[in-house]
Amino acid sequence: MVVSPPRSPAADALISQQHVQLARMLGQARGKVSERCMYYRKPPKGVEAGWIVVQGTNAERQAGLFMKGFVPLQQYGFVNPQSVEAPDPEADNAPAYRTWAPILLKPGGPEEFPVSQLIEMRWYDARYCPVPGVRFPQLEGASLTKFWCPECETIYYHKAIHLARHLRSSHEWDRAEIGAYGQEAGINFAKEASEGRAAVEAFEYSMPAATPEPALPPIQMDVEEFRAPRRASNKETR
Ligand SMILES: [Zn+2]
């Protein structure tokens, strides 16, 4: 695990607002504005395993979500992303507050969030949590890694793959440059990206050999043919 050297508080404050956008995005149900929304837990496997998100409650939408393995969390009631209840509507995280306050303010609510989501949304830091002062007991003893961008120096990511993507898209680094930086900084981008799983999975597929159709012996049979003599047409007989 690579932990970057500590930055100054000033640099830390300049960190990109991506985590706030993430919290906003996860809290924004896609669909009709009039649709009532609630919290759901995402399936326990796959991307964002077990994360809490906001989605609509129309029967058709719910049927689709259930098929995917989403679990509704009715105990926190309906969520209205439009309601303004933030203590400071001007604050950067006010839009996130609107959707996340109902669950964060209810007993047992903060405990619903998996550590990976708290890290990605940076709610482990009270400054970025929409409801400051909320305690997340599941973070006790958790460790996190910050991969700082060597170009911006004010942006960090919790996953090496996200830093690699940022270096490629924002700074036009190529694969070789990213690999070289990884060697220098002690980040194994390939290993981090695969999260311990084998990055390369061998798979062999071979078609079964085509077996030729067995040649059938010609059928011996007597053929008796009946063929009526060609009848002269009416025209010819007249
Ligand atoms: Zn950068």
Residues whose N, C-alpha, C, O or C-beta is under 5 A from the ligand:
A	BS01	ZN	C149 E151 C152
